[in-house]
Amino acid sequence: MLGEAEADADGAAIASLEPGTMQVLLPGEDVKFSTPADVGGGYEAFQYRTLLAVSASLGLPYHLVTGDVRQANYSSLRAELVEFRRRVQQLQHGVLAHQLCRPVWARWMETAVLAGALDLPGYAAAPGRFRAVQWIPPRWDWVDPLKDIQAQVLAMEAGITSRRKVVEATGYDVEEVDRENAADAARAADLGLSYRTSPGEAQGARVTPAARPEPGDGPTAADPATEQE
């Protein structure tokens, strides 16, 4: 009689459980609410392992997925970032630069030549030799800038890498950086400014002398500052 529809075969009338309504029960029936058991103290460990498995399947560091660095240290963070950056670099050069940027660059060159904006004789016969380009992806922020820069300087001094590669790893063009350094040095010289290290002296690796003085020889008259250096 109080239900929203006719009673069923058992004579129970069903009413919706909304504010201001009631459920009509048969004699002896009762309402039982859901009381799930407590997950206990092991849920956090379960959640950590689950998110760790998800991060591993995605190829992403755990702390980047969750923002949780409580169980991380400098070594573990750096190890994760090295592997993550290697994967991202593969995507940058193998997918973005190779499959997206190269076709856009080729189409731009072709359009510029056809429109007369670029005068490139022989482009139609051999367009590939005019499409040489250097792709420089965005730079990576250092985990420890001091140690990373010192390592790069040592690599340049040992001839393991070039200054161009070090500069390009920061996301800049080495030729643009050189022009800026030359302009800064010229402006400082014109204004009579003197700094602790000039722009020219701060660039690149130091040149290793062809012959080092033997111990005990002392400075020579031609180079009195050798021993002090």
C-alpha positions, 0 to 999 in steps of 0.5 A: 500500500505504501510502495511505488508499485504493486506488491510482489508475490510475497506481499512486500511493497518496495519503496525507494530509500530516499529522504522522506521515504521508508521501506515496508518490511514483512514481519520478521525482516530487518535492514542490514547495512554494509560493514566492510572489514578494516584493511588493516596496516598492510594496505600502504605496503600493498598500495606501494607495491601496486604503484611500483608495478604500474610504474615499472610497466609504464617505464616511468620512475616511481617518484615521478608517477606518484610524487612519493620520494620518502623511500628514495635517496640521491643514488636511487633517484639518479639511477632511475632518472638515467634510465628514464632519460635514456628512454625519453631520448630514444623517443625524442630522436627516434619518434619525434625528430625522425617521424615528425620533425623531419617531414615538417622540415622537408615540407618547409624547405620545399615550400620555401624554395617553390615560393622563392624565399630561398634560392637553392640551385640544384635543390630539385636534383638533390634535395637531401644535401640541403636538408642537413639539420641538427635537432636539439631537444629540450635540456634536462635539469641536473640532479646535482648541478655542481657534480654534473658540470664538473664531470662534463668539464673533466670529460672535455679535458680528457677528450671524451666529449666535445664542447658542442655536445655539452652545450647542446645537452643544455638545450642551446646552440653552441654557435649562438652561445659563442656569439653571445660570449664574444659579444659579452667579451667585446662589450666588457672590453669596450666599457673597461670592465674586468671580471674574475673570469672572462667569457673567453677563458670560461669556454671549453676545456683547457689545453694540455701542454705537449710537454710538461716540465720535469719535477725539480726543473723549476720555472724557466726564464721564458715562462716564469709563471709555469711553476705557479700555474 
